[in-house]
């Protein structure tokens, strides 16, 4: 089973967004990781599917020049745009079985995990994982080690419910029971409020916190301190089971003098990092 006391740090599986990768997310979470280092250790996993960087949200993933660029052997691993799946026009997640097989190996090697943190496509995936860890029979292709129990929490930044008809067994009628912290951007044009609510409503134990920016991971002082205390609520002995709900929210905290900029993790291309570009058809 996952840790249930303060005898060790929380082990958190970290999942990047579409056209990002584990190396970029690790850098983007630098300030948050530093703030949370006493209680949490992030394990960053690289999506197995190479894709083309998105420079225009209107572009199609079927563009003729995408395949050659996505497999360009000269691009260093740290700069390769990655994904957890591609989406068909019908919303089916292509290559998802490949991703599950890959993730099973990562879990066996680096687990057990206490929680999962995901951004955008990674947040959608994080919710699927939380549900599967609750009850592996919902999606038997997940092969969990015997020491891996249900996750204690899920953090979904710019998350949304999977629209793949094959994934709906992971959304039980009584909701995903794992506590899910939803972090949503008021100016997010990639995963807007309506779409984000599809995941909020699919979880039986949700907490929603908003930031003023767009499709990014907020990492200013109030946010990293909030996440520090949020994670700490799962390791402090004697805390009630719902202590995570009463942690002071980021919008009720002082901003401080030295705040980090928001951390977008959509794509390795510098211009896209600034604008939060992504391809909605693949989310």
Secondary structure, DSSP 8 states (H G I E B T S, - for coil): ----STTS-EEEEEE--TTB-HHHHHHHTHHHHHHTTTTEEEEEE--SEE----S-TT--TT-TTHHHHHT-TTS-GGG--EES-EE-TT--EETHHHHHHHHHHHHHHH---SEEEEETHHHHHHHHHHHHHH-GGGSTT----TT----SEEEEES------GGGGGGS-TT-B-S-EEEEEETT-SSS-HHHHHHHHTTBSSEEEEEESSSSSB--SHHHHHHHHHHHHTTTSTT--TTHHHHS--GGGS---S-----B--S-SSHHHHHHT---GGG-
